[in-house]
């Protein structure tokens, strides 16, 4: 942007004439735009047997890349330690029990913990593989468990592993102590049906468990149970919604002075949400809850086209004038609460399920009816529409809101797509879709830079990899202001001398915004 500033200068000449000179000074004000820096890239050639790579951050120590593969009739685990420049530090091969299913991996105390469960067996036992990220040395923790369940939550603290899931629609948490090598089911669960929302670990080894469950009045409340590092129940806080409201999903975080903030979504029924809530809880369990209807947020409908957005806002204003209630129903997934200066940030993503008729199958981009297939409508994928980000103070008072449109995003399982990089003067929102990194930069409710997208760089300058050529892609925070993207790509190259014309690769890209 060029700004012209005009100064009027009065000059007295010897001829006693006074002349006004109008001098224009052109002051060039440069607006600095954020730039995506793709710093380095790592590739591994792929074939039909080597496409199961997973990556987990070791923060400033690098990355851990691991995959399962068949080796002489046995299932083996290949583990590779990378540094922050994407250079290999060591590679190890671990032979696995063929009856084990690999579930989740976590990093704690410089070690990697991978959770396994018996597959197709009457046993409900678990195994945790612990790998030292510096040396590659490893060992197993065998966990005897009498209650059959599949863990959906897995965290590791200083001296324990915590696994959460469901048995007969009831939440269950197993605590395994690494020092005593004993496991137990945590008290406070296993009585009533409920929905396990979060296992939140803290630096001292304590853990909060957040569950949505009905109270005696059949209202969906939010239960927060605080456990010490040994898995002993310290305190239970029950947050009840106001009349004609139900809590649907919530996330919690402790702040200074043992106070707690809880954020999530509420609705009239137990499936669709009508807005966001923020609750502040003091050390004695006393709380206050603030509710924010989606219609009261300034930027909630910005993902829509201008015409539809205008109609929606006009409808909201008419209903407000007439004193009628405003009802918008959304499915909404909220993520962890993030400190941001003297405020806090809550990020959520809106989605809806899509369904298909199996009697219609896709053939050359057209849907064809097959009368031989007899089946009802079935679930296909989750379609994401947009992300919502709000800022609030420790009392739960809304300070600002903003949004980020999510184009084309579909997933078979609900997961977090939008990642956040917070800085003093701005917030970077970004997600990876196929081969494109899409970003938006905001400052509270203002948009500093709208939607931008950039193709991910490949290894060679003459490489070509279009979005449809990317089979899988993931984006996650690494350390400081760095992110890593990884997945499977099909790459074409027609000019490099000794490079294959077509290659399928597993890739990792290191990137950040400046």
Protein Blocks (a to p, Z undefined) as FASTA:
>chain_A
ZZddddddddddfklpacdddddddddddddddddddfbccdddddfklccbccddehjn
opaddddddeehiacdddddddfkopafbdcdddddfkbccfbdcdeehiacdddddehi
abfcdcdddddfknopacddddddfbdcddfbdcddfkbccddddeehiacdddddfklo
pacddehihkbgcddfbdcddfkopacdddddddfkopacdddddddfkopafbdcdddd
dehiacfbdcddddehhiacddddddfblmbccbdcdddddfkopacdddddfklpmklm
mmpcfklmmmmmmmmmmmmmnopacdddddddddddddehjbccddddddddddddfkbc
ceehiacddfkbgcddddfbdcdfbdcdddddfkopafbdcddddehiacfbdcdfbdcd
ddfkbccddddehjaccddddehjbcfbdcdddddddfbfkbccdfklpmbdcdddfehj
bccdddddddddfkbmklcfbdcdddddddddZZ
